[in-house]
Amino acid sequence: MLISNLNNHMKQKTKNILLLSCMLTSTLMLGSCNDFLDREPLDKVTANSYFNSEADLAAFTIKQYNLFPNDRDQWNMGPDALRDNDTDNQATSGGSNKRWEPGQWRALENEEKSDLDQQEWRFTRIRAFNFFFQEVEAKLEAGQLAGTESNINHYIGEAHFLRAYEYFSLLKKFGDFPIIEDVLVDEKEQLVLASQRKPRNLVARYILSELDKALELLQENPNGGKNRITRDVALLFKSRVALYEATFETYHRGTPRVPGEPGWPGANMDYNSGFSIDLDQEIAFFTDQAMSAAKEIADKIKLTDNSGQIDPDFGQSAGWNPYFEMFGDVDMNKYAEVLMWRDFDASINIANANAVYIFNGNNTGLTRGYVENFLMKNGLPIYANGSGYSGKDQKVDYVKEGRDERLQLFMVSESTRRNVFLDNDSATAYFGTPNVIDLNEVRKVTGYHMRKGLNYMYDFRTLGSGISQEGGHVLFRAVEAYLNYMEASCLKNGGNSIDGTAREYWKAIRNRAGVSDDIDKTIAATDLSKENDWAVYSGGSQVSSIMYNIRRERRSEFVAEGFRMDDLIRWRALDQVKDYVIEGCNFWDEMYKDKLFIDEATGQSKLIPAGTPDKTANVSSKEKSGKYIRPYQVIENNNGLYNGYTWMKANYLQPIAINHMRMSATNASDVTTSPIYQNPYWPIEPNQSQLE
């Protein structure tokens, strides 16, 4: 239910279950520019208090940029990299029981977070944008908004983009969702009516319409350049949204997660009595929208060059490989591929700790399944005849030999350069054996340590552990448009072929990765039964070899960029995941012998394998788990992930807290009388786990 606390009469009753919160205060909505923080809160706003100039509009939208992933003042390697944890790409030492252990994710009575802006089923941002449009449109009509027309239009365009961005986040979480464009008053009847969930395809169409409005208004090179939203960013994001919905409706067809399909809970709502959908038509619409938007970007933007140099030499802190450096550079404006990035400046206390945490490991690592998924440079899978893969994996160096240069560049191995300020003959100039038992902050959990985003300008002997680094953060880059078009083209052709444009984009990506662009050779050599990749499947059935290899390309390109879980969900690639055991590097053949694991004082091993009597284990055992590191088979007691990951059907969408339904129900003791219906396979009784 959309309930606010503008008035006091419902405060106690609703304080923990608000959907449409109090009017946002200036500290939430507006930046510090133009003394905004000294103005009265929006629940006391007057017609003349805000939005009198283009600077006011700019301050409002820039404050909303915290919707984007933000690594400022964060003690980690960055939000994108960590978002890939708990997938088949990356693992941390403490996995997500909520996601992967049946029965641990529950539909709660109330939201877990009391901060309205941090809740899952939320409307605070939406209300902020709606208020913005209401006020700005009135000021424009009255001729009371000072500034140049192009700048005013641009900031209005930013607001449309950001409202779309927030709605896309909610679409991914919940599917069907209310669409609200007005600033609602605190009247229960109006708020209950506005709580009606719109079918997800209509929500996705609404998001695209918001982006179309943004595209009409946004500049290509606004004040702030690529640190602000541009027209190119809106195009790329439009292709992302459209592809997400096209693939979700394709692969989840026949399930209650898609409007109009059997069991769809929205069909039980009187307000949906007139709803109908032609699913083929909807999928075609979103597919075409994805291709059109992606093509405009891909045809315009050339990919950043890969020099082919895998490591910097002594003294070579920059200028050795633009592709690698693009992800950690302090100035990303030089890269055409980077459409938008977040800037940092330590001199004004705007900094991050990305470089030091990437350098140290940050308690994460790539999985064996991911690493083995990368092709050889000749374009063949590692298992294919003639691939040239040695099969040796006793050292990480061996694993990288002859492989896709993205694996060679972005995964650390023993001989990977650690410090360019040390002579080549210095042992500490290189990373050496990965420490899989170190303190959490610096542990290389799987032994496959990634370095995407590392900036070699920093001397890690003197850097310390503080938040002092200025490496930028890529928010949008053009290669996604190439990949989006490729996938949409294949989807449009029934998953069996791609058009010539998609083929050219694919070749460009492969050439940049140092991999043969003979795509047909790769497809012919692919044996889906030998691929240890969840994305081989959609809905429990294998996809075509060409579609799978497009998915492989996407996976290989987006190392530690936070795309994986969204992709797996939209592809419905998790139905078959049951007791899937996460593995890392080959540890027990040779690596365990390294002096790193020997106590210098006693000469004894620091390793305590799982099952060692009367000791707390720090590594999985060879006897129980085999030679490959298994990070979730170190401690068995009270460990729901010991036997692997298991997926539940309910998890494709999040549950809605029961009190949202209770507060909007005509009969508070019967939540089925609410206009808000629970998502498929989730209970309507609080504190109960998934039904399936």
C-alpha positions as CSV (number, residue, x, y, z in Angstrom):
1,M,0.0,0.0,0.0
2,L,1.2,3.6,-0.7
3,I,1.1,5.1,2.7
4,S,2.8,8.3,3.8
5,N,3.4,10.0,7.1
6,L,2.6,13.5,6.0
7,N,0.1,13.6,8.8
8,N,0.5,12.3,12.3
9,H,-2.7,10.2,12.6
10,M,-1.2,7.1,11.1
11,K,2.4,7.3,12.3
12,Q,2.4,4.6,14.9
13,K,0.4,2.2,12.8
14,T,2.5,2.6,9.7
15,K,6.0,3.5,10.8
16,N,7.6,0.2,9.8
17,I,5.7,-0.6,6.6
18,L,5.6,2.7,4.6
19,L,5.6,2.3,0.9
20,L,5.4,5.9,-0.1
21,S,7.2,7.6,2.7
22,C,7.2,11.0,4.0
23,M,8.0,13.9,1.6
24,L,11.7,13.7,1.1
25,T,13.8,16.2,2.9
26,S,16.5,18.3,1.3
27,T,19.2,16.1,2.6
28,L,17.8,13.1,0.7
29,M,16.8,14.8,-2.5
30,L,19.1,17.7,-3.1
31,G,22.8,18.4,-3.2
32,S,24.6,21.0,-1.3
33,C,24.8,23.4,-4.3
34,N,23.1,26.8,-4.0
35,D,22.5,26.4,-0.2
36,F,19.9,23.7,-0.8
37,L,20.8,22.1,2.5
38,D,19.7,25.3,4.3
39,R,16.2,25.2,2.8
40,E,13.1,23.8,4.4
41,P,12.1,20.1,4.0
42,L,9.8,19.3,1.2
43,D,6.9,18.5,3.5
44,K,6.9,22.3,4.1
45,V,7.7,23.3,0.6
46,T,6.1,26.3,-1.1
47,A,5.8,26.9,-4.8
48,N,8.8,29.2,-4.9
49,S,11.2,27.3,-2.7
50,Y,12.9,25.1,-5.3
51,F,13.6,24.7,-9.0
52,N,14.0,28.3,-9.9
53,S,17.1,27.9,-12.1
54,E,18.9,25.3,-14.2
55,A,21.4,25.0,-11.3
56,D,18.6,23.9,-9.0
57,L,17.7,21.2,-11.5
58,A,21.3,20.1,-11.9
59,A,21.7,19.9,-8.1
60,F,18.6,17.7,-7.8
61,T,19.6,15.2,-10.4
62,I,23.2,15.0,-9.4
63,K,22.1,14.0,-5.9
64,Q,20.1,11.1,-7.4
65,Y,23.3,9.7,-8.9
66,N,23.7,7.7,-5.8
67,L,21.3,5.3,-7.5
68,F,24.4,4.2,-9.5
69,P,26.9,1.8,-7.9
70,N,29.2,3.9,-5.7
71,D,32.6,2.9,-4.3
72,R,33.3,6.2,-2.6
73,D,34.6,5.6,1.0
74,Q,34.0,1.9,0.7
75,W,36.5,-0.6,2.2
76,N,36.4,-3.0,-0.7
77,M,37.4,-3.4,-4.4
78,G,34.1,-1.9,-5.6
79,P,30.4,-2.7,-5.8
80,D,30.4,-4.2,-9.3
81,A,33.1,-6.8,-8.5
82,L,31.4,-7.8,-5.3
83,R,28.0,-8.1,-6.9
84,D,29.3,-11.1,-8.8
85,N,29.9,-13.0,-5.6
86,D,27.5,-15.8,-4.9
87,T,27.2,-16.8,-8.5
88,D,29.0,-19.4,-10.6
89,N,31.6,-16.7,-11.5
90,Q,32.8,-15.7,-8.1
91,A,32.9,-16.9,-4.5
92,T,33.6,-15.3,-1.1
93,S,34.4,-17.2,2.1
94,G,30.9,-16.7,3.4
95,G,28.3,-17.6,0.8
96,S,24.7,-16.5,0.6
97,N,22.6,-19.0,2.4
98,K,19.6,-16.9,1.7
99,R,20.0,-17.3,-2.0
100,W,21.3,-20.9,-2.2
101,E,20.1,-22.8,0.8
102,P,16.4,-23.8,0.5
103,G,14.3,-22.5,3.4
104,Q,16.6,-19.7,4.4
105,W,14.9,-16.9,2.3
106,R,11.6,-15.9,3.9
107,A,8.7,-13.7,3.2
108,L,8.8,-11.3,6.2
109,E,6.1,-9.4,8.0
110,N,8.0,-6.1,7.7
111,E,10.9,-4.9,5.6
112,E,14.3,-5.7,7.0
113,K,15.5,-2.1,6.7
114,S,13.7,0.8,8.5
115,D,15.2,3.5,6.1
116,L,12.4,3.9,3.6
117,D,14.9,4.7,0.8
118,Q,16.7,1.4,1.4
119,Q,13.6,-0.8,1.5
120,E,12.9,-3.3,-1.3
121,W,9.3,-2.4,-2.1
122,R,9.9,1.4,-2.1
123,F,8.5,4.6,-3.6
124,T,10.6,7.4,-2.0
125,R,12.7,8.0,-5.2
126,I,9.6,7.7,-7.4
127,R,7.9,10.4,-5.3
128,A,11.0,12.6,-5.5
129,F,11.0,12.4,-9.3
130,N,7.3,13.0,-9.5
131,F,7.6,16.0,-7.3
132,F,10.4,17.3,-9.5
133,F,8.3,17.0,-12.6
134,Q,5.3,18.6,-11.0
135,E,7.2,21.6,-9.9
136,V,9.4,22.0,-12.9
137,E,6.5,21.8,-15.4
138,A,4.6,24.4,-13.4
139,K,7.7,26.7,-13.3
140,L,8.3,26.3,-17.1
141,E,4.6,27.1,-17.9
142,A,4.8,30.2,-15.7
143,G,8.1,31.3,-17.3
144,Q,9.8,31.2,-13.8
145,L,12.7,28.9,-14.5
146,A,16.0,30.7,-15.3
147,G,18.6,29.2,-17.5
148,T,19.4,28.1,-21.0
149,E,16.8,26.0,-22.7
150,S,19.3,23.2,-23.7
151,N,20.6,22.9,-20.1
152,I,17.1,22.9,-18.6
153,N,16.0,20.2,-21.0
154,H,19.1,18.2,-20.2
155,Y,18.4,18.1,-16.5
156,I,14.8,17.2,-17.1
157,G,16.1,14.4,-19.4
158,E,18.4,13.2,-16.6
159,A,15.4,13.0,-14.2
160,H,13.5,10.9,-16.8
161,F,16.5,8.6,-17.1
162,L,16.9,8.3,-13.3
163,R,13.2,7.5,-12.8
164,A,13.6,4.8,-15.4
165,Y,16.7,3.5,-13.7
166,E,14.8,3.2,-10.4
167,Y,11.9,1.5,-12.0
168,F,14.2,-1.0,-13.7
169,S,15.7,-1.9,-10.4
170,L,12.2,-2.6,-9.1
171,L,11.2,-4.5,-12.2
172,K,14.1,-6.8,-11.7
173,K,13.2,-7.4,-8.1
174,F,9.4,-7.8,-8.3
175,G,8.3,-8.0,-11.9
176,D,4.8,-6.5,-11.8
177,F,4.8,-3.1,-10.0
178,P,2.7,0.0,-9.6
179,I,3.3,2.8,-12.1
180,I,2.9,6.2,-10.4
181,E,3.6,9.5,-12.0
182,D,1.7,11.9,-9.7
183,V,2.5,13.2,-6.2
184,L,-0.1,11.5,-4.1
185,V,-1.7,12.9,-1.0
186,D,-2.0,11.0,2.2
187,E,-5.5,9.6,1.7
188,K,-5.9,5.9,2.1
189,E,-8.4,5.4,-0.7
190,Q,-6.1,7.1,-3.3
191,L,-3.1,5.2,-2.0
192,V,-4.8,1.9,-2.1
193,L,-5.9,2.5,-5.7
194,A,-2.3,3.5,-6.6
195,S,-1.0,0.2,-5.1
196,Q,-2.3,-1.8,-7.9
197,R,0.5,-3.8,-9.6
198,K,0.9,-3.3,-13.3
199,P,1.9,-6.3,-15.4
200,R,5.6,-6.4,-15.9
201,N,5.5,-5.9,-19.7
202,L,3.7,-2.6,-19.1
203,V,6.2,-1.6,-16.5
204,A,9.0,-2.3,-19.0
205,R,7.2,-0.4,-21.7
206,Y,6.8,2.5,-19.2
207,I,10.6,2.4,-18.6
208,L,11.3,2.6,-22.3
209,S,8.9,5.5,-22.7
210,E,10.8,7.4,-19.9
211,L,14.0,6.7,-21.7
212,D,12.5,7.9,-25.0
213,K,11.6,11.2,-23.2
214,A,15.2,11.4,-21.9
215,L,16.6,10.8,-25.4
216,E,14.7,13.8,-26.7
217,L,16.2,16.1,-24.1
218,L,19.7,14.8,-23.2
219,Q,22.8,16.4,-24.6
220,E,25.6,14.3,-26.1
221,N,28.3,16.4,-24.2
222,P,26.7,18.2,-21.3
223,N,28.4,20.2,-18.6
224,G,30.4,17.6,-16.6
225,G,31.0,15.5,-19.7
226,K,31.1,11.8,-19.2
227,N,30.6,12.2,-15.4
228,R,27.0,13.0,-16.2
229,I,24.2,11.1,-18.0
230,T,24.4,11.7,-21.7
231,R,22.2,10.7,-24.7
232,D,24.6,7.8,-25.4
233,V,24.1,6.5,-21.9
234,A,20.3,6.6,-22.3
235,L,20.6,4.6,-25.5
236,L,22.8,1.9,-24.0
237,F,20.5,1.6,-20.9
238,K,17.5,1.4,-23.2
239,S,19.0,-1.6,-25.0
240,R,19.7,-3.2,-21.6
241,V,16.2,-2.8,-20.3
242,A,14.6,-4.0,-23.6
243,L,16.9,-7.1,-23.8
244,Y,16.2,-7.9,-20.2
245,E,12.5,-7.9,-20.8
246,A,12.6,-9.7,-24.1
247,T,14.7,-12.5,-22.7
248,F,12.7,-12.7,-19.4
249,E,9.4,-13.1,-21.3
250,T,11.0,-15.6,-23.7
251,Y,12.6,-18.0,-21.1
252,H,10.0,-17.6,-18.3
253,R,7.1,-18.2,-20.7
254,G,4.7,-20.8,-19.3
255,T,5.4,-19.8,-15.7
256,P,3.4,-17.6,-13.4
257,R,6.2,-15.0,-13.5
258,V,4.9,-13.8,-16.9
259,P,1.6,-11.9,-17.2
260,G,-1.1,-13.9,-18.9
261,E,0.6,-17.2,-18.4
262,P,-0.9,-20.1,-16.4
263,G,-0.8,-19.3,-12.6
264,W,0.0,-15.6,-13.0
265,P,-1.3,-14.1,-9.7
266,G,-2.3,-10.9,-11.4
267,A,-5.1,-12.7,-13.1
268,N,-7.0,-12.9,-9.8
269,M,-7.2,-9.1,-9.5
270,D,-10.4,-7.4,-10.6
271,Y,-8.4,-4.5,-11.8
272,N,-6.7,-6.8,-14.3
273,S,-10.0,-8.1,-15.7
274,G,-9.5,-6.3,-19.0
275,F,-5.8,-7.2,-19.4
276,S,-4.7,-9.2,-22.4
277,I,-1.3,-9.8,-23.9
278,D,0.1,-11.2,-27.1
279,L,3.4,-12.5,-25.8
280,D,5.0,-13.1,-29.2
281,Q,4.2,-9.5,-30.1
282,E,5.6,-8.2,-26.8
283,I,8.9,-10.2,-27.1
284,A,9.3,-9.0,-30.7
285,F,8.7,-5.4,-29.6
286,F,11.3,-5.5,-26.8
287,T,13.8,-7.4,-29.1
288,D,13.5,-4.8,-31.8
289,Q,13.9,-2.0,-29.3
290,A,17.0,-3.6,-27.9
291,M,18.6,-4.0,-31.3
292,S,17.8,-0.5,-32.5
293,A,19.2,1.2,-29.4
294,A,22.3,-1.0,-29.2
295,K,23.1,-0.6,-32.9
296,E,23.1,3.2,-32.6
297,I,25.8,3.0,-30.0
298,A,27.8,0.1,-31.4
299,D,28.0,1.7,-34.9
300,K,29.2,4.9,-33.3
301,I,31.7,3.8,-30.6
302,K,34.9,1.9,-31.3
303,L,36.2,-0.5,-28.7
304,T,39.3,0.4,-26.7
305,D,42.5,-1.2,-28.1
306,N,44.1,-4.2,-26.4
307,S,47.9,-3.9,-27.0
308,G,48.4,-7.6,-26.3
309,Q,50.8,-6.9,-23.5
310,I,49.6,-8.9,-20.5
311,D,51.8,-7.4,-17.8
312,P,53.6,-4.0,-17.3
313,D,57.4,-4.0,-17.3
314,F,59.6,-2.3,-14.7
315,G,58.7,1.4,-14.3
316,Q,55.7,1.0,-16.7
317,S,52.9,2.3,-14.5
318,A,50.8,3.5,-17.5
319,G,50.7,3.3,-21.3
320,W,51.2,-0.4,-21.6
321,N,47.7,-1.7,-22.4
322,P,44.8,0.7,-22.8
323,Y,42.2,-2.1,-22.4
324,F,43.5,-3.1,-19.0
325,E,44.1,0.5,-17.9
326,M,40.6,1.6,-18.8
327,F,39.1,0.0,-15.7
328,G,41.3,1.7,-13.2
329,D,42.5,5.0,-14.8
330,V,42.1,8.2,-12.9
331,D,41.0,9.9,-16.1
332,M,38.5,7.8,-18.2
333,N,37.5,10.6,-20.5
334,K,40.2,9.4,-23.0
335,Y,38.4,6.1,-23.6
336,A,35.6,6.4,-26.2
337,E,34.2,3.1,-25.0
338,V,33.5,4.5,-21.5
339,L,30.2,6.3,-21.9
340,M,29.9,7.3,-18.2
341,W,32.2,7.0,-15.2
342,R,32.5,8.2,-11.6
343,D,35.4,10.5,-10.9
344,F,37.5,10.6,-7.7
345,D,39.7,13.3,-6.2
346,A,41.5,12.6,-2.9
347,S,42.4,16.2,-2.4
348,I,38.7,17.0,-1.6
349,N,38.2,13.7,0.2
350,I,36.4,12.0,-2.6
351,A,38.3,8.7,-2.9
352,N,38.1,4.9,-2.8
353,A,40.1,2.0,-1.7
354,N,39.6,-0.1,-4.9
355,A,43.3,-0.5,-5.8
356,V,44.5,-1.7,-2.5
357,Y,41.6,-4.2,-2.1
358,I,42.0,-5.5,-5.7
359,F,45.8,-5.9,-5.0
360,N,45.1,-7.8,-1.8
361,G,42.3,-10.1,-2.8
362,N,39.3,-8.7,-0.8
363,N,38.0,-12.2,0.3
364,T,36.8,-13.2,-3.2
365,G,37.9,-15.1,-6.2
366,L,36.9,-16.5,-9.6
367,T,35.6,-20.0,-9.7
368,R,37.0,-23.0,-11.5
369,G,33.9,-23.2,-13.6
370,Y,34.3,-19.7,-14.8
371,V,38.0,-20.0,-15.5
372,E,37.6,-23.2,-17.5
373,N,34.8,-21.5,-19.5
374,F,37.2,-19.1,-21.3
375,L,38.3,-20.1,-24.8
376,M,41.8,-20.7,-26.1
377,K,43.2,-17.9,-28.3
378,N,42.6,-20.1,-31.3
379,G,38.8,-19.9,-30.5
380,L,38.4,-23.5,-29.3
381,P,37.1,-24.6,-25.9
382,I,39.7,-26.2,-23.7
383,Y,38.2,-29.7,-24.1
384,A,38.2,-29.6,-28.0
385,N,40.5,-31.6,-30.1
386,G,43.4,-29.4,-31.3
387,S,42.7,-26.7,-28.7
388,G,46.3,-26.8,-27.5
389,Y,45.3,-26.7,-23.8
390,S,47.9,-28.6,-21.8
391,G,45.5,-29.7,-19.1
392,K,48.0,-28.8,-16.5
393,D,46.6,-26.7,-13.6
394,Q,49.0,-27.3,-10.8
395,K,49.9,-23.6,-11.1
396,V,47.7,-20.8,-12.1
397,D,50.3,-19.8,-14.6
398,Y,49.6,-23.0,-16.5
399,V,45.9,-22.4,-16.6
400,K,46.3,-19.0,-18.4
401,E,48.7,-20.3,-21.1
402,G,47.3,-19.7,-24.6
403,R,43.9,-18.6,-23.3
404,D,41.6,-15.7,-24.1
405,E,43.5,-12.5,-23.2
406,R,40.7,-11.4,-21.0
407,L,41.5,-14.3,-18.6
408,Q,45.3,-13.5,-18.9
409,L,44.8,-9.8,-18.2
410,F,42.2,-9.9,-15.5
411,M,43.2,-13.0,-13.5
412,V,46.3,-13.0,-11.4
413,S,48.8,-15.9,-11.5
414,E,52.1,-16.5,-9.9
415,S,54.2,-14.6,-12.5
416,T,51.7,-11.7,-12.8
417,R,53.4,-8.3,-12.1
418,R,52.7,-7.0,-8.6
419,N,54.7,-3.9,-8.4
420,V,56.3,-1.9,-11.3
421,F,58.6,0.0,-8.9
422,L,60.6,-3.1,-8.1
423,D,63.3,-4.5,-10.3
424,N,62.4,-7.5,-12.5
425,D,64.6,-9.8,-10.6
426,S,62.9,-9.0,-7.3
427,A,60.7,-11.8,-6.1
428,T,58.2,-9.5,-4.5
429,A,57.7,-7.7,-7.9
430,Y,55.3,-10.6,-8.7
431,F,52.2,-11.9,-7.0
432,G,53.4,-15.5,-6.4
433,T,51.3,-18.2,-4.9
434,P,47.8,-17.1,-3.9
435,N,47.2,-17.1,-0.1
436,V,43.9,-19.0,0.3
437,I,44.0,-19.0,4.1
438,D,44.9,-15.4,4.9
439,L,42.8,-12.9,6.8
440,N,39.4,-12.3,5.2
441,E,40.3,-8.8,4.0
442,V,43.2,-10.1,1.9
443,R,42.2,-13.7,1.2
444,K,42.3,-15.1,-2.3
445,V,39.3,-17.4,-1.6
446,T,39.5,-19.6,-4.6
447,G,43.1,-19.1,-5.6
448,Y,41.9,-17.4,-8.7
449,H,42.5,-13.7,-7.8
450,M,41.2,-11.0,-10.2
451,R,42.9,-7.7,-10.9
452,K,40.3,-5.9,-13.1
453,G,40.4,-2.2,-12.0
454,L,44.0,-2.4,-10.7
455,N,46.0,0.8,-11.3
456,Y,49.8,0.3,-11.3
457,M,50.5,4.0,-10.6
458,Y,50.3,3.0,-6.9
459,D,53.2,1.6,-5.1
460,F,51.7,-0.9,-2.8
461,R,54.6,-0.9,-0.4
462,T,53.6,2.6,0.7
463,L,49.9,2.7,-0.1
464,G,48.7,1.3,3.1
465,S,45.0,0.4,3.6
466,G,43.4,3.8,3.6
467,I,40.7,5.2,1.4
468,S,43.1,7.3,-0.8
469,Q,42.9,6.1,-4.3
470,E,41.5,8.0,-7.3
471,G,41.0,5.3,-9.9
472,G,37.7,5.9,-11.7
473,H,34.7,3.7,-11.8
474,V,33.2,2.7,-15.1
475,L,29.4,3.0,-15.0
476,F,28.5,2.3,-18.7
477,R,30.7,1.1,-21.5
478,A,29.9,0.7,-25.2
479,V,30.9,-3.0,-25.5
480,E,27.6,-3.8,-23.8
481,A,25.8,-2.5,-26.8
482,Y,27.7,-4.9,-29.1
483,L,26.8,-7.8,-26.8
484,N,23.2,-6.8,-26.4
485,Y,22.7,-6.5,-30.2
486,M,24.3,-10.0,-30.7
487,E,22.0,-11.6,-28.2
488,A,18.9,-9.8,-29.5
489,S,19.7,-10.8,-33.1
490,C,20.0,-14.4,-32.1
491,L,16.8,-14.2,-30.1
492,K,15.0,-12.7,-33.1
493,N,16.1,-15.6,-35.2
494,G,14.8,-18.2,-32.9
495,G,18.1,-18.7,-31.2
496,N,19.6,-20.3,-34.3
497,S,21.4,-17.6,-36.2
498,I,22.5,-14.0,-36.2
499,D,22.6,-11.2,-38.8
500,G,25.6,-9.8,-40.4
501,T,25.8,-6.8,-38.1
502,A,25.9,-9.0,-35.1
503,R,28.6,-11.1,-36.6
504,E,30.8,-8.0,-37.2
505,Y,30.3,-6.9,-33.6
506,W,31.2,-10.3,-32.4
507,K,34.4,-10.3,-34.4
508,A,35.3,-6.9,-33.0
509,I,35.0,-8.2,-29.5
510,R,36.9,-11.4,-30.2
511,N,39.7,-9.5,-32.0
512,R,40.1,-7.2,-29.0
513,A,40.3,-10.2,-26.7
514,G,43.1,-11.7,-28.8
515,V,40.8,-14.6,-29.7
516,S,40.3,-16.0,-33.3
517,D,37.3,-14.4,-34.9
518,D,36.3,-17.6,-36.6
519,I,33.1,-17.8,-34.7
520,D,31.8,-20.7,-36.7
521,K,34.8,-22.8,-35.6
522,T,34.0,-22.1,-32.0
523,I,30.3,-23.0,-32.4
524,A,31.1,-26.3,-34.2
525,A,33.6,-27.3,-31.5
526,T,31.3,-26.6,-28.6
527,D,29.9,-29.6,-26.8
528,L,27.3,-28.4,-24.4
529,S,27.5,-31.5,-22.3
530,K,31.1,-30.6,-21.5
531,E,30.4,-27.0,-20.5
532,N,30.3,-26.5,-16.8
533,D,28.2,-23.3,-17.1
534,W,24.7,-22.6,-15.8
535,A,24.0,-20.5,-18.9
536,V,24.0,-23.7,-21.1
537,Y,20.4,-23.9,-19.9
538,S,17.2,-22.0,-20.0
539,G,14.2,-23.5,-18.1
540,G,16.2,-26.7,-17.6
541,S,16.7,-27.2,-21.4
542,Q,19.9,-26.7,-23.3
543,V,20.0,-23.6,-25.6
544,S,21.6,-23.7,-29.1
545,S,25.4,-23.7,-29.5
546,I,25.3,-20.3,-31.1
547,M,23.2,-18.8,-28.3
548,Y,25.3,-20.4,-25.7
549,N,28.5,-19.0,-27.2
550,I,27.0,-15.5,-27.2
551,R,26.3,-16.0,-23.5
552,R,29.9,-17.2,-23.1
553,E,31.2,-14.1,-24.8
554,R,29.2,-11.9,-22.5
555,R,30.5,-13.8,-19.5
556,S,34.1,-13.5,-20.6
557,E,33.8,-9.8,-21.3
558,F,32.2,-8.8,-18.0
559,V,34.7,-10.2,-15.6
560,A,33.9,-8.8,-12.1
561,E,31.4,-6.2,-13.5
562,G,28.3,-7.3,-11.7
563,F,26.2,-8.5,-14.6
564,R,26.1,-12.2,-13.9
565,M,23.1,-12.7,-11.6
566,D,20.9,-10.4,-13.7
567,D,21.8,-12.5,-16.7
568,L,21.2,-15.8,-15.1
569,I,17.8,-14.7,-13.9
570,R,16.5,-13.3,-17.2
571,W,17.8,-16.4,-19.0
572,R,16.0,-18.6,-16.4
573,A,19.3,-20.5,-16.2
574,L,19.0,-21.7,-12.6
575,D,16.2,-24.3,-12.7
576,Q,18.7,-27.1,-12.8
577,V,21.1,-25.9,-10.1
578,K,21.0,-28.4,-7.3
579,D,23.9,-29.3,-5.0
580,Y,26.3,-27.4,-7.2
581,V,29.7,-27.3,-5.5
582,I,31.8,-24.2,-6.0
583,E,35.5,-25.0,-6.7
584,G,38.7,-22.9,-7.1
585,C,42.2,-23.7,-8.1
586,N,44.1,-27.0,-8.0
587,F,45.6,-26.7,-4.5
588,W,46.5,-30.2,-3.3
589,D,48.7,-31.4,-6.2
590,E,51.6,-28.9,-5.7
591,M,50.4,-25.5,-4.4
592,Y,50.1,-26.6,-0.8
593,K,53.8,-27.2,-0.6
594,D,54.7,-23.5,-1.1
595,K,56.7,-21.9,1.7
596,L,53.8,-19.4,2.0
597,F,52.0,-22.1,4.0
598,I,54.9,-23.0,6.3
599,D,55.3,-21.4,9.7
600,E,58.9,-20.0,9.6
601,A,59.3,-20.3,13.4
602,T,58.1,-23.9,13.8
603,G,58.6,-25.3,10.3
604,Q,55.1,-26.7,10.5
605,S,52.3,-26.3,8.0
606,K,49.8,-23.5,8.6
607,L,47.2,-25.5,6.7
608,I,44.4,-27.2,8.7
609,P,42.4,-29.3,6.4
610,A,38.7,-29.9,7.0
611,G,38.1,-32.7,9.5
612,T,41.4,-32.3,11.4
613,P,40.6,-33.4,15.0
614,D,40.4,-30.7,17.7
615,K,41.3,-27.9,15.3
616,T,39.4,-25.3,13.4
617,A,39.9,-26.0,9.7
618,N,41.1,-23.3,7.3
619,V,41.0,-25.2,4.0
620,S,39.1,-28.0,2.4
621,S,40.7,-31.4,2.5
622,K,42.0,-33.5,-0.3
623,E,40.4,-36.6,1.1
624,K,36.9,-35.2,1.4
625,S,36.8,-32.6,-1.4
626,G,39.5,-33.5,-3.9
627,K,42.4,-31.5,-5.1
628,Y,40.5,-28.4,-6.0
629,I,39.8,-25.7,-3.3
630,R,36.2,-25.9,-2.1
631,P,35.6,-22.7,-0.1
632,Y,32.3,-24.0,1.4
633,Q,33.6,-27.4,2.4
634,V,36.0,-26.1,5.1
635,I,33.6,-26.2,8.1
636,E,30.7,-28.7,7.9
637,N,28.7,-28.0,11.0
638,N,25.9,-25.5,10.6
639,N,26.9,-24.9,7.0
640,G,23.9,-25.0,4.7
641,L,26.2,-24.6,1.6
642,Y,28.5,-27.6,2.4
643,N,26.8,-29.8,-0.2
644,G,26.5,-27.0,-2.7
645,Y,24.1,-24.4,-4.1
646,T,20.5,-25.3,-4.7
647,W,18.0,-22.9,-6.4
648,M,14.4,-22.5,-5.6
649,K,11.8,-21.4,-8.2
650,A,10.6,-18.6,-6.0
651,N,13.9,-16.9,-6.1
652,Y,13.6,-15.5,-9.6
653,L,11.5,-12.8,-8.0
654,Q,11.7,-11.4,-4.5
655,P,8.9,-11.8,-1.9
656,I,6.9,-8.8,-0.9
657,A,6.8,-8.1,2.9
658,I,3.4,-9.2,4.1
659,N,2.5,-5.9,5.9
660,H,2.4,-4.1,2.6
661,M,-0.5,-6.3,1.7
662,R,-2.0,-6.2,5.2
663,M,-2.1,-2.4,5.3
664,S,-3.8,-2.1,1.9
665,A,-6.3,-4.9,2.4
666,T,-10.0,-4.2,2.8
667,N,-9.9,-6.8,5.5
668,A,-6.7,-6.5,7.5
669,S,-6.9,-10.1,8.6
670,D,-7.2,-11.4,5.0
671,V,-4.3,-10.2,2.9
672,T,-5.9,-11.6,-0.2
673,T,-8.2,-8.6,-0.1
674,S,-5.2,-6.4,-0.9
675,P,-4.6,-5.0,-4.4
676,I,-1.0,-6.2,-3.8
677,Y,-0.5,-9.9,-4.6
678,Q,2.4,-12.0,-3.5
679,N,5.0,-13.1,-6.1
680,P,4.8,-16.7,-7.4
681,Y,5.9,-19.5,-5.0
682,W,6.2,-17.2,-2.1
683,P,3.8,-17.5,1.0
684,I,1.4,-14.9,2.3
685,E,2.1,-15.9,5.8
686,P,5.0,-14.1,7.5
687,N,8.3,-15.7,8.2
688,Q,7.7,-18.6,5.9
689,S,10.1,-19.8,3.3
690,Q,9.7,-20.5,-0.4
691,L,6.9,-22.9,-1.4
692,E,8.9,-24.2,-4.3
